[in-house]
Structure formats: structure tokens, C-alpha cells
Amino acid sequence: MIIINASPRKDCNTGILLKEAMKGAESKGATVEYVNLYDLSFTGCHSCLACKRKGAAKNKCFWQDDLSPLIDRILKSESVIIGTPIYFGTPTAQFHALLERLLFCVLSYEIDGDGSYYNKQLNVGIIYTMNAPKSYYDKTMRHSLAFTENIIKMLLKGNVVTYGACNTLQVDDYSKYRMSIFNEESKKSHHDPQFPMDMQEAFKMGCELA
Ligand SMILES: Cc1cc2nc3c(=O)[nH]c(=O)nc-3n(C[C@H](O)[C@H](O)[C@H](O)COP(=O)(O)O)c2cc1C
């Protein structure tokens, strides 16, 4: 299994939950590679179309940077868990860049076939973390996030399971920041019982995908 942190903050909300997912997967005997995506130097798809050239290997991104070897390893593995904060209503830029590259190199533009060269099933877990309350995540965000989740399902042919950790703590001490729309006391009174439950859910996701 590969676990990918698509948050620039390695050990904050997303990273903590992903480490729980890793513990869950390891408790089931899985070998886990943990990657901090923001440590890698890469961009989104350059549309070089090398992956669509006649005679070129399929399911391979040919762009030479830090991401292509990770894409090779993802496509060889059985499952992947990606964690991302929500930035302006969507996953982070690096999350999107990874998906552009990963999904485009398995996408088939050929008339025969089912639109994907990938002939295994990759099960994908996605952990979202966000300021938004759960009610907003459930009513609005899940619907918009499902668009990308469905493309992942279609092209990588496995299950996609998701978990949203809502109303996270963005900083430890709100009094030090110009963030007066947030009430630290109410944030913390939500966080203190909720975040341990989010950690349990992440652990369970790791177990299920192992
Ligand atoms: C650039 C930026 C944009 C954000 N946009 C949103 C947003 O649209 N909705 C939301 O609920 N939270 C938003 N947040 C808050 C983060 O999603 C939230 O704090 C998240 O848990 C951070 O994850 P981390 O602790 O792993 O960095 C934003 C944070 C940043 C830095």
C-alpha cells in the first residue's frame, strides 16, 4: 500500500490521520510506503502525449521528474490512500497534479476497450480534512468531490472510499492569528472529542484497504 500526504503541512490534521491509516494497514500485515507529496518536485500533466504514442508502454507517465517513479509504484500496488486538505472547495493543487498525471497515463483514447489501459483494480481511499462543518460537507461538498472520485473509479477500476474530517483545528492558538471568524473555544470543544474519532476512522480505512 502507498499512503500519500497531499498536505503541505506534514504533521498536521491530514498527516496525523494518514499515520493512523498507516497503523491500521500495518496492523493487518500490509507493507506501507508513506510519501509526503510536497517533498517531491513535479507539476501536473504537460500534455506531452508520450503516453499516447503508438508503440509506447501503456500505463506509464514518461515525464521525467519526481512524480513518474511514484506513479509507476502506485500502478503496481493494490491500494493507495491519499489525504488532502480542502483548499477553496477542492483538494490541493498537488493532489490534482498527481491525479492528472496518474489518470491521464491510464486513459485510453482508443475506440476499442473501456477507456482505460489499466487492467487491474486499484482500491483508493481518500481522506479530506477541512474547516467546514460536517453538515456542509455532507450536503454540498460530497457531491462536488464525487466528480473526481468517479473518474478515479472508472479509470482505476477499484473501489473508492472516502472520509471527511470536518471542522479541524487550523492552528493551535487562534489568538496569535487574524482569524477572528473562528471561535477557538467552540472549535476546540468540537475538536477534542471529534478528532480522536476521525483518527479511528482513518485507522479503519487503513485496515479495510490493506
Ligand atoms: C489555501 C487554503 C484554503 C482553504 N480553503 C478551505 C475551504 O475552502 N474549505 C474548508 O473547509 N477549509 C479550507 N481550508 C482549511 C483547511 O482545509 C483545513 O485547515 C485543513 O484541515 C488543513 O489540513 P492540514 O492541517 O493537514 O494542513 C483552507 C486552508 C488553506 C491554507
The ligand as an ORCA input file, in Angstrom:
! r2SCAN-3c Opt
* xyz 0 1
  C      -5.211     27.912      0.976
  C      -6.249     27.346      1.920
  C      -7.555     27.251      1.510
  C      -8.515     26.647      2.331
  N      -9.799     26.522      1.857
  C     -10.708     25.853      2.601
  C     -12.029     25.647      2.104
  O     -12.389     26.069      1.002
  N     -12.911     24.967      2.882
  C     -12.559     24.473      4.110
  O     -13.403     23.847      4.751
  N     -11.316     24.648      4.615
  C     -10.375     25.321      3.885
  N      -9.090     25.479      4.370
  C      -8.734     24.889      5.681
  C      -8.043     23.529      5.560
  O      -8.706     22.691      4.648
  C      -8.021     22.820      6.923
  O      -7.437     23.657      7.878
  C      -7.282     21.507      6.807
  O      -7.650     20.647      7.864
  C      -5.776     21.713      6.828
  O      -5.106     20.478      6.746
  P      -3.638     20.300      7.353
  O      -3.778     20.565      8.826
  O      -3.248     18.920      7.041
  O      -2.794     21.323      6.676
  C      -8.136     26.145      3.603
  C      -6.793     26.281      4.029
  C      -5.870     26.885      3.201
  C      -4.432     27.036      3.661
*
